[in-house]
Amino acid sequence: MAARSDKHRARAAALCAALASLLAVAVAVAPASAQGPEYTTPRASLATTGNHSELVETVPITSVPAFAQKVVMSLGPDQLRTFRAGDRLRVSGEVQVSTTCVTESSRCIGKRYDFNPIVGAQIVLSAAPDAGVPSVPLSEPRQVRCKQKRPNRNHHCTLALPNLETTIGEPWTLPCPTTGCYVNLVVGASHPAAQAGNVVVVGADRPNGTTVADKGRLNVIQARADVPAPRESSSATLLNPTLPVTEGKKVKRRVVYSVPIPAPKQGEVLAFDGDYVTGIAAFSFNAYISSRVIVGETPTSIEPTGVAKAATQFHGKATESNGFNCTKGRSGYRDPCTAVKAGATEFTHDAVDAAGQPVTLYLNLVGASKPLLTRDATEYHRVGLQPANGLRMLRYAP
């Protein structure tokens, strides 16, 4: 009897071991949805519209403000996490619009106009990518009178919506189901003299009457209530006091501010805002001012290269390049002009050197300029720079 009992115990032990092994395998191969809820790690996530974000080519100019606003960029349920009470949403965005059809020509899009429309933008939360449905604002509204009339024509006007955080309340307070929310960047344009067919272009117009987009992005950082607050660092130290106006396309770029990013790791999310002031008082002409934010290998990098390009989302291009015409006379951007940037990016790989050691990268705000409608510009003409609030970076741990 003792021998039979020992044999049963041995079989039972073997069976338990086999079941334990099978359970371990089952857990290892189970899909993520079977292992627990959607969110298991206390880290922030970034959703961005990325490259070629614009959904429409034009926005109508109406005689009544906000009458025909358009969603120009949108992030939907397939890009956003399910919302929960206590979630922190940090949104930012940029959109460039351009007045068009100042004269009847091949460049004209829509119907000609000579008035100066007011263009506004705001980021909102809603149940659809539609400006006509109920929504809740997630950013402050921004607007500019985009000058159409010459000689102080702005032509291009960029609206930047700096990072702003909102805490989500109870689900019933939202304008959308927690699994079906949209974050939209809404743009409207108006002027009392507007007629049907008057439009502003989202992006820029070309001489042949077509449009070019990829001039802005919409970004949403989602963090659950238990995610640690981001670490903040900033700089208001100008790295260059001027911008040349006659040098080649890439050579003329200059770093305005730089903030170091020591040992960035895969999964880290950065949010950032920056601004600086440009001056053209010494010029007899107007100037186009463009700006971008990149992740670079050095504090003087004007484009992403090497590790910075390989380790960062969109190859180190943290924002698109966009801008405006800074004018001598009265306009939406009159000298001195303030350039504003806002955005977010994520590290897709650890930033390490060839030996596998962590390296420091840099968040650089880069500016450039070119003269407008003049042959008088020389190498001695340089746009003066002054610091504003500087470049602020918020760093979420991976």
Secondary structure, 3 states (H helix, E strand, C coil): CHHHHHHHHHHHHHHHHHHHHHHHHHHHHCCHHHHCCCCCCCCCEEEECCCCCCCCCEEEEECCCCCCCEEEEEECCCCCCCCCCCCEEEEEEEEEEEECCCCCCCCCCCCCCCCCCEEEEEEEEECCCCCCCCEEECCCCEEEECCCCCCCCCCEEEEEEEEEEEECCCHHHCCCCCCCCEEEEEEEEECCCCCCCCEEEECEECCCCCEECCCCCEEEEEECCCCCCCEEEEECCCCCCEEECCCCCCCCCEEEEEEEEECCCCCCEEEEEEEEEEECCCCCCCEEEEEEEEEECCCCCCCCCHHHHHHEHHHHECCCCEEEEEECCCCCCECCEEEEEEEEEEECCCCECCCCCECEEEEEEEEEEEECCCCCCCCCCEEEEEEEEEEEEEEECC
